[in-house]
Amino acid sequence: MMISAEQGAFRALADPTRRQILKYLDAADMTIAEISGRFDMTRGAIKKHLVILEEGRLISVRTAGRERINHLEPRAMKSVSDWLGYFDRFWDDRLDDLKTAIENEHRDKKEIPE
């Protein structure tokens, strides 16, 4: 079964290790060895995470001699950001409702004589 780039991105972002790898790659391109040196897991486990990040198009890989250099692809985050942004209005509406309720309660308390 083929998954879309957007689905791949969400799958990749679902794991905290992969999110941390993205943070490291935001600072600099890194080899598998450099990345695996920052985690308490095997190089093979890191490689599996990198494959999922690459499938989600969140990273790209280039070969330099015998090394595979991993590079963050921030443009791929746009579809994720756009999808999440769609729900911003939900929270904005909820927060506006909460603000109104608090203001009304505060106003009502002021109107009640003590």
Backbone hydrogen bonds, N-H to C=O, Kabsch-Sander energy under -0.5 kcal/mol:
donor,donor_aa,acceptor,acceptor_aa,energy
8,G,4,S,-2.6
9,A,5,A,-2.3
10,F,6,E,-2.3
11,R,7,Q,-2.5
12,A,8,G,-2.4
13,L,9,A,-2.4
14,A,10,F,-1.0
14,A,11,R,-0.6
15,D,12,A,-0.9
19,R,15,D,-2.0
20,Q,16,P,-2.1
21,I,17,T,-2.3
22,L,18,R,-2.1
23,K,19,R,-1.6
24,Y,20,Q,-2.2
25,L,21,I,-2.6
26,D,22,L,-1.4
27,A,23,K,-0.9
27,A,24,Y,-0.8
28,A,24,Y,-1.4
30,M,70,N,-1.7
32,I,68,R,-0.6
35,I,31,T,-2.2
36,S,32,I,-3.2
37,G,33,A,-1.7
38,R,35,I,-1.9
39,F,36,S,-1.3
41,M,39,F,-1.0
46,I,42,T,-2.0
47,K,43,R,-2.5
48,K,44,G,-1.9
49,H,45,A,-1.8
50,L,46,I,-2.6
51,V,47,K,-2.2
52,I,48,K,-1.9
53,L,49,H,-2.3
54,E,50,L,-2.5
55,E,51,V,-2.7
56,G,52,I,-1.8
57,R,54,E,-1.5
58,L,53,L,-2.4
59,I,53,L,-0.9
60,S,71,H,-2.6
62,R,69,I,-2.2
64,A,67,E,-2.7
67,E,64,A,-1.9
69,I,62,R,-3.4
69,I,67,E,-0.6
70,N,30,M,-3.2
70,N,68,R,-0.5
71,H,60,S,-2.8
72,L,25,L,-0.6
73,E,58,L,-3.2
76,A,73,E,-1.5
77,M,74,P,-1.4
78,K,75,R,-1.5
79,S,76,A,-0.6
80,V,76,A,-0.6
81,S,77,M,-3.1
82,D,78,K,-3.2
83,W,79,S,-2.1
84,L,80,V,-2.7
85,G,81,S,-2.8
86,Y,82,D,-1.4
87,F,83,W,-0.6
87,F,84,L,-1.2
88,D,85,G,-1.3
89,R,85,G,-0.6
90,F,87,F,-0.5
91,W,87,F,-1.5
92,D,88,D,-3.0
93,D,89,R,-2.7
94,R,90,F,-2.2
95,L,91,W,-2.9
96,D,92,D,-2.4
97,D,93,D,-2.4
98,L,94,R,-2.4
99,K,95,L,-2.6
100,T,96,D,-2.4
101,A,97,D,-2.4
102,I,98,L,-2.4
103,E,99,K,-2.6
104,N,100,T,-2.6
105,E,101,A,-2.3
106,H,102,I,-2.6
107,R,103,E,-2.6
108,D,104,N,-2.8
109,K,105,E,-2.1
110,K,106,H,-1.5
111,E,107,R,-1.5
112,I,108,D,-1.0
